Structure formats: structure tokens, C-alpha cells
Amino acid sequence: MIIEKKVWPPYFDDILSGRKKFEVRLADFACHEGDTLRLREWDPTSQSYTGREVDRAVTYVAQFKDFNFWSEADIKKYGWQIISLE
């Protein structure tokens, strides 16, 4: 399955270069080993896509509910996940 997600420019550049090989995401979507994560660069200032995108294979998914990056309500509802990329 191909899963499309937004990613901000500094993180996109790190993923594109191969330096960043993981994603931390709110677990509000299904994601499994073998899926493809299509990351589309999103400019938060202009609130638009830049046109750059990259596909990465999902090799590992772990979900947790003890993380405080998102609102408590969203964490309780979805948990969070770390996505290892290849």
C-alpha cells in the first residue's frame, strides 16, 4: 500500500539525503511493514506542496501511547508510531 504524508522541508532534505531513516507520526493511519511511505514536501509558510516527493519502503513499525509531542487527546485516541525507512 502507498501512504502519502506531508513532510516539512528540513526533514524532507534529511530523508532525501538518506541521513534520516525514520518517521515519527501520529498513529491515525494504518501503516505496515512492506508499505510504501510517499513523503511529499510541504511548505508550512505558504501552506502548499513544493512539488518534491520521495518514496521509502516501510521496514518496521512500532506504536506507543506514552509520548507527549501531540495533544493528549490525540495520543489517547491514536497513540504514535516510529517508522523505519529504507
PyMOL Python script that loads the backbone (N, CA, C, O; Angstrom):
from pymol import cmd

cmd.read_pdbstr("""\
ATOM      1  N   MET A   1       0.844  -1.172   0.000  1.00  0.00           N
ATOM      2  CA  MET A   1       0.000   0.000   0.000  1.00  0.00           C
ATOM      3  C   MET A   1       0.891   1.236   0.000  1.00  0.00           C
ATOM      4  O   MET A   1       1.930   1.252   0.660  1.00  0.00           O
ATOM      5  N   ILE A   2       0.493   2.265  -0.732  1.00  0.00           N
ATOM      6  CA  ILE A   2       1.204   3.541  -0.743  1.00  0.00           C
ATOM      7  C   ILE A   2       0.456   4.503   0.173  1.00  0.00           C
ATOM      8  O   ILE A   2      -0.748   4.712   0.025  1.00  0.00           O
ATOM      9  N   ILE A   3       1.188   5.086   1.122  1.00  0.00           N
ATOM     10  CA  ILE A   3       0.632   6.022   2.082  1.00  0.00           C
ATOM     11  C   ILE A   3       1.298   7.372   1.850  1.00  0.00           C
ATOM     12  O   ILE A   3       2.520   7.486   1.948  1.00  0.00           O
ATOM     13  N   GLU A   4       0.502   8.399   1.541  1.00  0.00           N
ATOM     14  CA  GLU A   4       1.052   9.731   1.301  1.00  0.00           C
ATOM     15  C   GLU A   4       0.952  10.579   2.556  1.00  0.00           C
ATOM     16  O   GLU A   4      -0.090  10.628   3.209  1.00  0.00           O
ATOM     17  N   LYS A   5       2.072  11.258   2.889  1.00  0.00           N
ATOM     18  CA  LYS A   5       2.116  12.137   4.047  1.00  0.00           C
ATOM     19  C   LYS A   5       2.922  13.387   3.716  1.00  0.00           C
ATOM     20  O   LYS A   5       3.830  13.360   2.884  1.00  0.00           O
ATOM     21  N   LYS A   6       2.573  14.469   4.377  1.00  0.00           N
ATOM     22  CA  LYS A   6       3.314  15.721   4.256  1.00  0.00           C
ATOM     23  C   LYS A   6       4.572  15.627   5.102  1.00  0.00           C
ATOM     24  O   LYS A   6       4.597  14.934   6.119  1.00  0.00           O
ATOM     25  N   VAL A   7       5.623  16.333   4.674  1.00  0.00           N
ATOM     26  CA  VAL A   7       6.831  16.472   5.480  1.00  0.00           C
ATOM     27  C   VAL A   7       7.410  17.865   5.225  1.00  0.00           C
ATOM     28  O   VAL A   7       7.461  18.324   4.083  1.00  0.00           O
ATOM     29  N   TRP A   8       7.840  18.524   6.281  1.00  0.00           N
ATOM     30  CA  TRP A   8       8.387  19.877   6.170  1.00  0.00           C
ATOM     31  C   TRP A   8       9.775  19.853   5.531  1.00  0.00           C
ATOM     32  O   TRP A   8      10.485  18.854   5.642  1.00  0.00           O
ATOM     33  N   PRO A   9      10.172  20.946   4.860  1.00  0.00           N
ATOM     34  CA  PRO A   9      11.426  20.987   4.097  1.00  0.00           C
ATOM     35  C   PRO A   9      12.682  20.490   4.802  1.00  0.00           C
ATOM     36  O   PRO A   9      13.402  19.688   4.207  1.00  0.00           O
ATOM     37  N   PRO A  10      13.003  20.914   6.045  1.00  0.00           N
ATOM     38  CA  PRO A  10      14.262  20.426   6.616  1.00  0.00           C
ATOM     39  C   PRO A  10      14.277  18.903   6.811  1.00  0.00           C
ATOM     40  O   PRO A  10      15.316  18.265   6.643  1.00  0.00           O
ATOM     41  N   TYR A  11      13.149  18.336   7.158  1.00  0.00           N
ATOM     42  CA  TYR A  11      13.055  16.887   7.340  1.00  0.00           C
ATOM     43  C   TYR A  11      13.072  16.182   5.990  1.00  0.00           C
ATOM     44  O   TYR A  11      13.663  15.111   5.854  1.00  0.00           O
ATOM     45  N   PHE A  12      12.428  16.775   4.998  1.00  0.00           N
ATOM     46  CA  PHE A  12      12.429  16.203   3.656  1.00  0.00           C
ATOM     47  C   PHE A  12      13.855  16.092   3.129  1.00  0.00           C
ATOM     48  O   PHE A  12      14.242  15.057   2.587  1.00  0.00           O
ATOM     49  N   ASP A  13      14.637  17.162   3.289  1.00  0.00           N
ATOM     50  CA  ASP A  13      16.025  17.143   2.817  1.00  0.00           C
ATOM     51  C   ASP A  13      16.828  16.047   3.495  1.00  0.00           C
ATOM     52  O   ASP A  13      17.626  15.371   2.845  1.00  0.00           O
ATOM     53  N   ASP A  14      16.626  15.863   4.802  1.00  0.00           N
ATOM     54  CA  ASP A  14      17.350  14.808   5.525  1.00  0.00           C
ATOM     55  C   ASP A  14      16.939  13.414   5.064  1.00  0.00           C
ATOM     56  O   ASP A  14      17.774  12.513   4.991  1.00  0.00           O
ATOM     57  N   ILE A  15      15.670  13.235   4.755  1.00  0.00           N
ATOM     58  CA  ILE A  15      15.193  11.944   4.236  1.00  0.00           C
ATOM     59  C   ILE A  15      15.753  11.709   2.845  1.00  0.00           C
ATOM     60  O   ILE A  15      16.235  10.619   2.536  1.00  0.00           O
ATOM     61  N   LEU A  16      15.689  12.733   2.009  1.00  0.00           N
ATOM     62  CA  LEU A  16      16.167  12.619   0.632  1.00  0.00           C
ATOM     63  C   LEU A  16      17.656  12.272   0.590  1.00  0.00           C
ATOM     64  O   LEU A  16      18.084  11.476  -0.246  1.00  0.00           O
ATOM     65  N   SER A  17      18.436  12.858   1.477  1.00  0.00           N
ATOM     66  CA  SER A  17      19.886  12.605   1.507  1.00  0.00           C
ATOM     67  C   SER A  17      20.226  11.234   2.086  1.00  0.00           C
ATOM     68  O   SER A  17      21.346  10.751   1.924  1.00  0.00           O
ATOM     69  N   GLY A  18      19.252  10.600   2.767  1.00  0.00           N
ATOM     70  CA  GLY A  18      19.495   9.301   3.395  1.00  0.00           C
ATOM     71  C   GLY A  18      19.931   9.421   4.845  1.00  0.00           C
ATOM     72  O   GLY A  18      20.126   8.412   5.521  1.00  0.00           O
ATOM     73  N   ARG A  19      20.087  10.648   5.327  1.00  0.00           N
ATOM     74  CA  ARG A  19      20.502  10.859   6.717  1.00  0.00           C
ATOM     75  C   ARG A  19      19.413  10.465   7.701  1.00  0.00           C
ATOM     76  O   ARG A  19      19.703   9.880   8.744  1.00  0.00           O
ATOM     77  N   LYS A  20      18.168  10.777   7.382  1.00  0.00           N
ATOM     78  CA  LYS A  20      17.035  10.469   8.259  1.00  0.00           C
ATOM     79  C   LYS A  20      16.318   9.250   7.696  1.00  0.00           C
ATOM     80  O   LYS A  20      15.807   9.286   6.577  1.00  0.00           O
ATOM     81  N   LYS A  21      16.282   8.169   8.474  1.00  0.00           N
ATOM     82  CA  LYS A  21      15.711   6.913   8.001  1.00  0.00           C
ATOM     83  C   LYS A  21      14.541   6.456   8.855  1.00  0.00           C
ATOM     84  O   LYS A  21      14.262   5.261   8.951  1.00  0.00           O
ATOM     85  N   PHE A  22      13.859   7.411   9.474  1.00  0.00           N
ATOM     86  CA  PHE A  22      12.706   7.074  10.307  1.00  0.00           C
ATOM     87  C   PHE A  22      11.706   8.219  10.245  1.00  0.00           C
ATOM     88  O   PHE A  22      12.042   9.334   9.847  1.00  0.00           O
ATOM     89  N   GLU A  23      10.500   7.933  10.636  1.00  0.00           N
ATOM     90  CA  GLU A  23       9.450   8.945  10.770  1.00  0.00           C
ATOM     91  C   GLU A  23       8.750   8.723  12.095  1.00  0.00           C
ATOM     92  O   GLU A  23       8.489   7.582  12.474  1.00  0.00           O
ATOM     93  N   VAL A  24       8.446   9.780  12.792  1.00  0.00           N
ATOM     94  CA  VAL A  24       7.606   9.729  13.985  1.00  0.00           C
ATOM     95  C   VAL A  24       6.294  10.380  13.587  1.00  0.00           C
ATOM     96  O   VAL A  24       6.262  11.556  13.224  1.00  0.00           O
ATOM     97  N   ARG A  25       5.231   9.630  13.654  1.00  0.00           N
ATOM     98  CA  ARG A  25       3.928  10.087  13.188  1.00  0.00           C
ATOM     99  C   ARG A  25       2.845   9.734  14.182  1.00  0.00           C
ATOM    100  O   ARG A  25       2.931   8.730  14.889  1.00  0.00           O
ATOM    101  N   LEU A  26       1.830  10.567  14.227  1.00  0.00           N
ATOM    102  CA  LEU A  26       0.625  10.230  14.962  1.00  0.00           C
ATOM    103  C   LEU A  26       0.048   8.967  14.324  1.00  0.00           C
ATOM    104  O   LEU A  26      -0.066   8.893  13.100  1.00  0.00           O
ATOM    105  N   ALA A  27      -0.309   7.995  15.121  1.00  0.00           N
ATOM    106  CA  ALA A  27      -0.786   6.712  14.590  1.00  0.00           C
ATOM    107  C   ALA A  27      -2.268   6.788  14.229  1.00  0.00           C
ATOM    108  O   ALA A  27      -3.070   5.966  14.673  1.00  0.00           O
ATOM    109  N   ASP A  28      -2.616   7.785  13.418  1.00  0.00           N
ATOM    110  CA  ASP A  28      -4.006   7.968  12.994  1.00  0.00           C
ATOM    111  C   ASP A  28      -4.258   7.348  11.617  1.00  0.00           C
ATOM    112  O   ASP A  28      -5.269   7.630  10.973  1.00  0.00           O
ATOM    113  N   PHE A  29      -3.321   6.497  11.174  1.00  0.00           N
ATOM    114  CA  PHE A  29      -3.478   5.790   9.902  1.00  0.00           C
ATOM    115  C   PHE A  29      -2.806   4.428  10.037  1.00  0.00           C
ATOM    116  O   PHE A  29      -1.904   4.246  10.854  1.00  0.00           O
ATOM    117  N   ALA A  30      -3.253   3.490   9.237  1.00  0.00           N
ATOM    118  CA  ALA A  30      -2.653   2.153   9.247  1.00  0.00           C
ATOM    119  C   ALA A  30      -1.352   2.184   8.455  1.00  0.00           C
ATOM    120  O   ALA A  30      -1.290   2.751   7.365  1.00  0.00           O
ATOM    121  N   CYS A  31      -0.326   1.576   9.008  1.00  0.00           N
ATOM    122  CA  CYS A  31       0.977   1.513   8.349  1.00  0.00           C
ATOM    123  C   CYS A  31       1.614   0.185   8.738  1.00  0.00           C
ATOM    124  O   CYS A  31       1.695  -0.150   9.919  1.00  0.00           O
ATOM    125  N   HIS A  32       2.065  -0.566   7.740  1.00  0.00           N
ATOM    126  CA  HIS A  32       2.597  -1.897   7.999  1.00  0.00           C
ATOM    127  C   HIS A  32       3.908  -2.105   7.253  1.00  0.00           C
ATOM    128  O   HIS A  32       4.177  -1.444   6.250  1.00  0.00           O
ATOM    129  N   GLU A  33       4.715  -3.027   7.752  1.00  0.00           N
ATOM    130  CA  GLU A  33       5.926  -3.409   7.043  1.00  0.00           C
ATOM    131  C   GLU A  33       5.552  -3.808   5.619  1.00  0.00           C
ATOM    132  O   GLU A  33       4.567  -4.514   5.399  1.00  0.00           O
ATOM    133  N   GLY A  34       6.339  -3.356   4.667  1.00  0.00           N
ATOM    134  CA  GLY A  34       6.071  -3.651   3.259  1.00  0.00           C
ATOM    135  C   GLY A  34       5.314  -2.538   2.545  1.00  0.00           C
ATOM    136  O   GLY A  34       5.301  -2.490   1.315  1.00  0.00           O
ATOM    137  N   ASP A  35       4.683  -1.643   3.302  1.00  0.00           N
ATOM    138  CA  ASP A  35       4.016  -0.494   2.687  1.00  0.00           C
ATOM    139  C   ASP A  35       5.064   0.473   2.149  1.00  0.00           C
ATOM    140  O   ASP A  35       6.247   0.368   2.474  1.00  0.00           O
ATOM    141  N   THR A  36       4.620   1.408   1.330  1.00  0.00           N
ATOM    142  CA  THR A  36       5.474   2.482   0.843  1.00  0.00           C
ATOM    143  C   THR A  36       4.961   3.793   1.420  1.00  0.00           C
ATOM    144  O   THR A  36       3.776   4.109   1.322  1.00  0.00           O
ATOM    145  N   LEU A  37       5.866   4.544   2.016  1.00  0.00           N
ATOM    146  CA  LEU A  37       5.527   5.857   2.531  1.00  0.00           C
ATOM    147  C   LEU A  37       5.973   6.879   1.493  1.00  0.00           C
ATOM    148  O   LEU A  37       7.168   7.042   1.245  1.00  0.00           O
ATOM    149  N   ARG A  38       5.007   7.565   0.886  1.00  0.00           N
ATOM    150  CA  ARG A  38       5.302   8.622  -0.085  1.00  0.00           C
ATOM    151  C   ARG A  38       5.272   9.942   0.683  1.00  0.00           C
ATOM    152  O   ARG A  38       4.220  10.405   1.123  1.00  0.00           O
ATOM    153  N   LEU A  39       6.442  10.525   0.829  1.00  0.00           N
ATOM    154  CA  LEU A  39       6.567  11.774   1.580  1.00  0.00           C
ATOM    155  C   LEU A  39       6.611  12.941   0.604  1.00  0.00           C
ATOM    156  O   LEU A  39       7.487  13.029  -0.256  1.00  0.00           O
ATOM    157  N   ARG A  40       5.645  13.831   0.764  1.00  0.00           N
ATOM    158  CA  ARG A  40       5.513  14.998  -0.121  1.00  0.00           C
ATOM    159  C   ARG A  40       5.918  16.236   0.664  1.00  0.00           C
ATOM    160  O   ARG A  40       5.357  16.527   1.720  1.00  0.00           O
ATOM    161  N   GLU A  41       6.898  16.960   0.137  1.00  0.00           N
ATOM    162  CA  GLU A  41       7.388  18.141   0.827  1.00  0.00           C
ATOM    163  C   GLU A  41       6.294  19.205   0.913  1.00  0.00           C
ATOM    164  O   GLU A  41       5.668  19.561  -0.086  1.00  0.00           O
ATOM    165  N   TRP A  42       6.081  19.699   2.125  1.00  0.00           N
ATOM    166  CA  TRP A  42       5.028  20.679   2.412  1.00  0.00           C
ATOM    167  C   TRP A  42       5.668  21.909   3.036  1.00  0.00           C
ATOM    168  O   TRP A  42       6.392  21.804   4.026  1.00  0.00           O
ATOM    169  N   ASP A  43       5.402  23.070   2.458  1.00  0.00           N
ATOM    170  CA  ASP A  43       5.925  24.318   2.995  1.00  0.00           C
ATOM    171  C   ASP A  43       4.899  24.895   3.967  1.00  0.00           C
ATOM    172  O   ASP A  43       3.837  25.347   3.538  1.00  0.00           O
ATOM    173  N   PRO A  44       5.197  24.889   5.275  1.00  0.00           N
ATOM    174  CA  PRO A  44       4.216  25.384   6.245  1.00  0.00           C
ATOM    175  C   PRO A  44       3.973  26.884   6.143  1.00  0.00           C
ATOM    176  O   PRO A  44       2.929  27.365   6.584  1.00  0.00           O
ATOM    177  N   THR A  45       4.913  27.636   5.572  1.00  0.00           N
ATOM    178  CA  THR A  45       4.739  29.079   5.422  1.00  0.00           C
ATOM    179  C   THR A  45       3.719  29.397   4.335  1.00  0.00           C
ATOM    180  O   THR A  45       2.801  30.189   4.550  1.00  0.00           O
ATOM    181  N   SER A  46       3.881  28.780   3.172  1.00  0.00           N
ATOM    182  CA  SER A  46       2.956  29.027   2.057  1.00  0.00           C
ATOM    183  C   SER A  46       1.731  28.123   2.111  1.00  0.00           C
ATOM    184  O   SER A  46       0.778  28.312   1.355  1.00  0.00           O
ATOM    185  N   GLN A  47       1.761  27.121   3.023  1.00  0.00           N
ATOM    186  CA  GLN A  47       0.673  26.149   3.144  1.00  0.00           C
ATOM    187  C   GLN A  47       0.407  25.440   1.813  1.00  0.00           C
ATOM    188  O   GLN A  47      -0.738  25.272   1.392  1.00  0.00           O
ATOM    189  N   SER A  48       1.515  25.025   1.162  1.00  0.00           N
ATOM    190  CA  SER A  48       1.359  24.337  -0.114  1.00  0.00           C
ATOM    191  C   SER A  48       2.487  23.326  -0.311  1.00  0.00           C
ATOM    192  O   SER A  48       3.538  23.410   0.323  1.00  0.00           O
ATOM    193  N   TYR A  49       2.241  22.369  -1.205  1.00  0.00           N
ATOM    194  CA  TYR A  49       3.264  21.396  -1.566  1.00  0.00           C
ATOM    195  C   TYR A  49       4.284  22.060  -2.471  1.00  0.00           C
ATOM    196  O   TYR A  49       3.941  22.936  -3.265  1.00  0.00           O
ATOM    197  N   THR A  50       5.553  21.641  -2.354  1.00  0.00           N
ATOM    198  CA  THR A  50       6.622  22.217  -3.178  1.00  0.00           C
ATOM    199  C   THR A  50       6.749  21.501  -4.515  1.00  0.00           C
ATOM    200  O   THR A  50       7.354  22.029  -5.448  1.00  0.00           O
ATOM    201  N   GLY A  51       6.184  20.301  -4.614  1.00  0.00           N
ATOM    202  CA  GLY A  51       6.313  19.504  -5.827  1.00  0.00           C
ATOM    203  C   GLY A  51       7.323  18.379  -5.683  1.00  0.00           C
ATOM    204  O   GLY A  51       7.370  17.473  -6.515  1.00  0.00           O
ATOM    205  N   ARG A  52       8.132  18.432  -4.629  1.00  0.00           N
ATOM    206  CA  ARG A  52       9.101  17.352  -4.413  1.00  0.00           C
ATOM    207  C   ARG A  52       8.452  16.247  -3.586  1.00  0.00           C
ATOM    208  O   ARG A  52       7.683  16.514  -2.663  1.00  0.00           O
ATOM    209  N   GLU A  53       8.773  15.015  -3.929  1.00  0.00           N
ATOM    210  CA  GLU A  53       8.285  13.871  -3.162  1.00  0.00           C
ATOM    211  C   GLU A  53       9.301  12.743  -3.258  1.00  0.00           C
ATOM    212  O   GLU A  53      10.110  12.682  -4.184  1.00  0.00           O
ATOM    213  N   VAL A  54       9.237  11.857  -2.279  1.00  0.00           N
ATOM    214  CA  VAL A  54      10.139  10.714  -2.254  1.00  0.00           C
ATOM    215  C   VAL A  54       9.384   9.526  -1.672  1.00  0.00           C
ATOM    216  O   VAL A  54       8.600   9.679  -0.736  1.00  0.00           O
ATOM    217  N   ASP A  55       9.622   8.350  -2.227  1.00  0.00           N
ATOM    218  CA  ASP A  55       9.031   7.110  -1.715  1.00  0.00           C
ATOM    219  C   ASP A  55      10.080   6.363  -0.906  1.00  0.00           C
ATOM    220  O   ASP A  55      11.243   6.279  -1.299  1.00  0.00           O
ATOM    221  N   ARG A  56       9.647   5.818   0.241  1.00  0.00           N
ATOM    222  CA  ARG A  56      10.516   4.995   1.069  1.00  0.00           C
ATOM    223  C   ARG A  56       9.731   3.766   1.513  1.00  0.00           C
ATOM    224  O   ARG A  56       8.546   3.854   1.835  1.00  0.00           O
ATOM    225  N   ALA A  57      10.409   2.620   1.527  1.00  0.00           N
ATOM    226  CA  ALA A  57       9.797   1.372   1.973  1.00  0.00           C
ATOM    227  C   ALA A  57       9.706   1.361   3.492  1.00  0.00           C
ATOM    228  O   ALA A  57      10.659   1.735   4.175  1.00  0.00           O
ATOM    229  N   VAL A  58       8.575   0.938   4.017  1.00  0.00           N
ATOM    230  CA  VAL A  58       8.397   0.793   5.457  1.00  0.00           C
ATOM    231  C   VAL A  58       8.958  -0.574   5.846  1.00  0.00           C
ATOM    232  O   VAL A  58       8.506  -1.605   5.348  1.00  0.00           O
ATOM    233  N   THR A  59       9.943  -0.569   6.736  1.00  0.00           N
ATOM    234  CA  THR A  59      10.599  -1.811   7.133  1.00  0.00           C
ATOM    235  C   THR A  59      10.259  -2.229   8.559  1.00  0.00           C
ATOM    236  O   THR A  59      10.472  -3.383   8.932  1.00  0.00           O
ATOM    237  N   TYR A  60       9.734  -1.304   9.359  1.00  0.00           N
ATOM    238  CA  TYR A  60       9.414  -1.604  10.753  1.00  0.00           C
ATOM    239  C   TYR A  60       8.459  -0.546  11.268  1.00  0.00           C
ATOM    240  O   TYR A  60       8.621   0.637  10.967  1.00  0.00           O
ATOM    241  N   VAL A  61       7.461  -0.959  12.045  1.00  0.00           N
ATOM    242  CA  VAL A  61       6.511  -0.026  12.652  1.00  0.00           C
ATOM    243  C   VAL A  61       6.329  -0.411  14.110  1.00  0.00           C
ATOM    244  O   VAL A  61       6.049  -1.569  14.422  1.00  0.00           O
ATOM    245  N   ALA A  62       6.487   0.553  15.000  1.00  0.00           N
ATOM    246  CA  ALA A  62       6.223   0.353  16.429  1.00  0.00           C
ATOM    247  C   ALA A  62       5.238   1.434  16.860  1.00  0.00           C
ATOM    248  O   ALA A  62       5.414   2.603  16.519  1.00  0.00           O
ATOM    249  N   GLN A  63       4.217   1.060  17.595  1.00  0.00           N
ATOM    250  CA  GLN A  63       3.229   2.026  18.063  1.00  0.00           C
ATOM    251  C   GLN A  63       3.246   2.098  19.578  1.00  0.00           C
ATOM    252  O   GLN A  63       3.372   1.084  20.264  1.00  0.00           O
ATOM    253  N   PHE A  64       3.116   3.326  20.091  1.00  0.00           N
ATOM    254  CA  PHE A  64       3.128   3.578  21.523  1.00  0.00           C
ATOM    255  C   PHE A  64       2.076   4.623  21.855  1.00  0.00           C
ATOM    256  O   PHE A  64       1.560   5.298  20.964  1.00  0.00           O
ATOM    257  N   LYS A  65       1.761   4.755  23.125  1.00  0.00           N
ATOM    258  CA  LYS A  65       0.822   5.783  23.558  1.00  0.00           C
ATOM    259  C   LYS A  65       1.397   6.653  24.671  1.00  0.00           C
ATOM    260  O   LYS A  65       0.647   7.402  25.297  1.00  0.00           O
ATOM    261  N   ASP A  66       2.685   6.583  24.937  1.00  0.00           N
ATOM    262  CA  ASP A  66       3.304   7.340  26.020  1.00  0.00           C
ATOM    263  C   ASP A  66       4.264   8.398  25.475  1.00  0.00           C
ATOM    264  O   ASP A  66       5.443   8.390  25.826  1.00  0.00           O
ATOM    265  N   PHE A  67       3.795   9.285  24.645  1.00  0.00           N
ATOM    266  CA  PHE A  67       4.634  10.296  24.002  1.00  0.00           C
ATOM    267  C   PHE A  67       3.878  11.610  24.037  1.00  0.00           C
ATOM    268  O   PHE A  67       2.672  11.619  23.792  1.00  0.00           O
ATOM    269  N   ASN A  68       4.543  12.721  24.333  1.00  0.00           N
ATOM    270  CA  ASN A  68       3.840  13.994  24.539  1.00  0.00           C
ATOM    271  C   ASN A  68       4.058  15.027  23.447  1.00  0.00           C
ATOM    272  O   ASN A  68       3.963  16.224  23.718  1.00  0.00           O
ATOM    273  N   PHE A  69       4.344  14.612  22.241  1.00  0.00           N
ATOM    274  CA  PHE A  69       4.554  15.548  21.138  1.00  0.00           C
ATOM    275  C   PHE A  69       3.234  16.101  20.619  1.00  0.00           C
ATOM    276  O   PHE A  69       3.170  17.260  20.209  1.00  0.00           O
ATOM    277  N   TRP A  70       2.199  15.304  20.629  1.00  0.00           N
ATOM    278  CA  TRP A  70       0.885  15.711  20.163  1.00  0.00           C
ATOM    279  C   TRP A  70      -0.022  15.971  21.358  1.00  0.00           C
ATOM    280  O   TRP A  70       0.367  15.729  22.501  1.00  0.00           O
ATOM    281  N   SER A  71      -1.218  16.458  21.100  1.00  0.00           N
ATOM    282  CA  SER A  71      -2.154  16.732  22.195  1.00  0.00           C
ATOM    283  C   SER A  71      -2.480  15.432  22.924  1.00  0.00           C
ATOM    284  O   SER A  71      -2.450  14.353  22.333  1.00  0.00           O
ATOM    285  N   GLU A  72      -2.787  15.548  24.197  1.00  0.00           N
ATOM    286  CA  GLU A  72      -3.124  14.376  24.998  1.00  0.00           C
ATOM    287  C   GLU A  72      -4.319  13.629  24.412  1.00  0.00           C
ATOM    288  O   GLU A  72      -4.362  12.399  24.418  1.00  0.00           O
ATOM    289  N   ALA A  73      -5.294  14.398  23.902  1.00  0.00           N
ATOM    290  CA  ALA A  73      -6.482  13.766  23.311  1.00  0.00           C
ATOM    291  C   ALA A  73      -6.109  12.916  22.093  1.00  0.00           C
ATOM    292  O   ALA A  73      -6.594  11.793  21.956  1.00  0.00           O
ATOM    293  N   ASP A  74      -5.247  13.443  21.203  1.00  0.00           N
ATOM    294  CA  ASP A  74      -4.842  12.689  20.019  1.00  0.00           C
ATOM    295  C   ASP A  74      -3.994  11.479  20.399  1.00  0.00           C
ATOM    296  O   ASP A  74      -4.141  10.413  19.802  1.00  0.00           O
ATOM    297  N   ILE A  75      -3.120  11.628  21.373  1.00  0.00           N
ATOM    298  CA  ILE A  75      -2.298  10.496  21.802  1.00  0.00           C
ATOM    299  C   ILE A  75      -3.176   9.393  22.377  1.00  0.00           C
ATOM    300  O   ILE A  75      -2.973   8.215  22.087  1.00  0.00           O
ATOM    301  N   LYS A  76      -4.151   9.778  23.193  1.00  0.00           N
ATOM    302  CA  LYS A  76      -5.044   8.763  23.759  1.00  0.00           C
ATOM    303  C   LYS A  76      -5.873   8.075  22.687  1.00  0.00           C
ATOM    304  O   LYS A  76      -6.161   6.882  22.785  1.00  0.00           O
ATOM    305  N   LYS A  77      -6.254   8.829  21.667  1.00  0.00           N
ATOM    306  CA  LYS A  77      -7.077   8.261  20.595  1.00  0.00           C
ATOM    307  C   LYS A  77      -6.259   7.373  19.647  1.00  0.00           C
ATOM    308  O   LYS A  77      -6.699   6.281  19.287  1.00  0.00           O
ATOM    309  N   TYR A  78      -5.053   7.846  19.237  1.00  0.00           N
ATOM    310  CA  TYR A  78      -4.301   7.157  18.193  1.00  0.00           C
ATOM    311  C   TYR A  78      -2.989   6.514  18.647  1.00  0.00           C
ATOM    312  O   TYR A  78      -2.547   5.533  18.047  1.00  0.00           O
ATOM    313  N   GLY A  79      -2.359   7.052  19.696  1.00  0.00           N
ATOM    314  CA  GLY A  79      -1.000   6.639  20.016  1.00  0.00           C
ATOM    315  C   GLY A  79      -0.047   7.287  19.028  1.00  0.00           C
ATOM    316  O   GLY A  79      -0.438   8.217  18.322  1.00  0.00           O
ATOM    317  N   TRP A  80       1.185   6.823  18.961  1.00  0.00           N
ATOM    318  CA  TRP A  80       2.143   7.340  17.982  1.00  0.00           C
ATOM    319  C   TRP A  80       2.974   6.191  17.460  1.00  0.00           C
ATOM    320  O   TRP A  80       2.964   5.096  18.021  1.00  0.00           O
ATOM    321  N   GLN A  81       3.692   6.446  16.386  1.00  0.00           N
ATOM    322  CA  GLN A  81       4.467   5.381  15.773  1.00  0.00           C
ATOM    323  C   GLN A  81       5.800   5.913  15.252  1.00  0.00           C
ATOM    324  O   GLN A  81       5.896   7.066  14.832  1.00  0.00           O
ATOM    325  N   ILE A  82       6.807   5.079  15.283  1.00  0.00           N
ATOM    326  CA  ILE A  82       8.091   5.371  14.673  1.00  0.00           C
ATOM    327  C   ILE A  82       8.188   4.470  13.452  1.00  0.00           C
ATOM    328  O   ILE A  82       7.997   3.258  13.553  1.00  0.00           O
ATOM    329  N   ILE A  83       8.484   5.056  12.305  1.00  0.00           N
ATOM    330  CA  ILE A  83       8.518   4.306  11.060  1.00  0.00           C
ATOM    331  C   ILE A  83       9.955   4.277  10.560  1.00  0.00           C
ATOM    332  O   ILE A  83      10.510   5.320  10.214  1.00  0.00           O
ATOM    333  N   SER A  84      10.555   3.109  10.517  1.00  0.00           N
ATOM    334  CA  SER A  84      11.900   2.957   9.997  1.00  0.00           C
ATOM    335  C   SER A  84      11.830   2.878   8.470  1.00  0.00           C
ATOM    336  O   SER A  84      11.005   2.154   7.914  1.00  0.00           O
ATOM    337  N   LEU A  85      12.695   3.622   7.810  1.00  0.00           N
ATOM    338  CA  LEU A  85      12.641   3.710   6.350  1.00  0.00           C
ATOM    339  C   LEU A  85      13.924   3.180   5.711  1.00  0.00           C
ATOM    340  O   LEU A  85      15.002   3.224   6.303  1.00  0.00           O
ATOM    341  N   GLU A  86      13.774   2.682   4.492  1.00  0.00           N
ATOM    342  CA  GLU A  86      14.914   2.130   3.771  1.00  0.00           C
ATOM    343  C   GLU A  86      14.995   2.777   2.413  1.00  0.00           C
ATOM    344  O   GLU A  86      15.890   2.457   1.630  1.00  0.00           O
TER     345      GLU A  86
END
""", "prot")
cmd.dss("prot")
cmd.show_as("cartoon", "prot")
cmd.util.cbc("prot")
cmd.orient("prot")
